[in-house]
């Protein structure tokens, strides 16, 4: 007589298929809208993508600021909804503290990204010396400081989610695409984050931008790619569970 198969303690072991698919769809849509900054390749922004902050695309004095603010708001709400759906559907699965913390971090990332869109810069400090001077003198709206805080929280939460959920995938032997490719994405994301932070410090010290824009765009692109990888992994886990005898 065969023994009953033990219940997985992994992240997707008992999640209803419908909720898992909804989570995956929301993650993909969130990744796509989070990548709306690539439209700067086809619309005239007047900003140098190698030097400028991604957030400067959303500045209130920019011609397409409304578009980029709307896309960031949508992306944040979609990722927040995905994370909350995963937490809700897994409430009876006992997925483990790491997984719950990972989804919670992803929810915080979504909320922080949505908040970013409501706290736009008023001008573009990397492209406008007068704007940079006003920032240094504290003569810009409070949204500049608030945006810096919300952006930092959002990115820190994204990195935390990437670390926690990728580690959980490898530890529990589930979400196989994430377990396989996630570590490399996380490693490059951490390198891009170091690049971005060093560039911000250089810019604030008056030492040019050190290709700040390129580093930050790589950083946010990798987050979007990881979200798609997580979505694929969630769907893959559903299929594997249904095929299990």
C-alpha positions, 0 to 999 in steps of 0.5 A: 500500500502506498503512503499518502503524498505529504503536503508540500510546504512550498508556496503554491502547494494548495493554492486554487488554480483560478487564483493562481492564474489570476495572480499570474495575469496580474503580475504580467500586466503589472510588469508590462505597465511598469515597463511603460518607460520604454515608450521614451524610445518613440515619444519625444521627452527631451530627457537623456535616458543614459543620464536621467531618472526614470521618475523624471519622465513623470515630472509635472513639467514634462509633456508626457508626464500624465501618461507615465504617471498613469502607467506607474499607478496602474502597474503598482495597483496591478502588482499589489492586487497580484500579491494580495491575491496570492496571500489570500489564496494561500492563507490555508496552505501554510506556505511558510514565513519566507513566502508570506514575507515575499508576497507581503514585500511584493505588495509593499512594492506595488503600493510604493509604486502607486504612491510614486505616481501620486508624488511626482517631481515638479521638474527634472534635476538631471536635465535642468540645472535650475531645477537642481539648484532649487532642489539643493536650496530646498525650494522645490515642492515637498513631493520631491522628498516624498517621492525619493522616500516612496521610490526607495521603499518601493525598490527595497521592497521589490528586491526583498520580494525577489530575494525571498521568493526566489530563495523559497522556490529553490528551497521548496523545489517549486516554481521551477523557472524561478528556481532556475533563473531567479538567482541570476536575475537577483544577482544582476539586480543587486549589481544594478542597484549598486550602480544606481546608488553610486550614480545617485551619490555621484550626482548629488556630490556634483560629479556628473551622473555616472550613467545614472539613467542607464543603471536605473533603467536596467534596475527597473527592467530586471524587476519587470522581467522577474515579475514575468518569470514569477508569473510563468512559474506560478502557472507552471506549478499549477500545470505540474500539480494537475498532472501529478497522479 
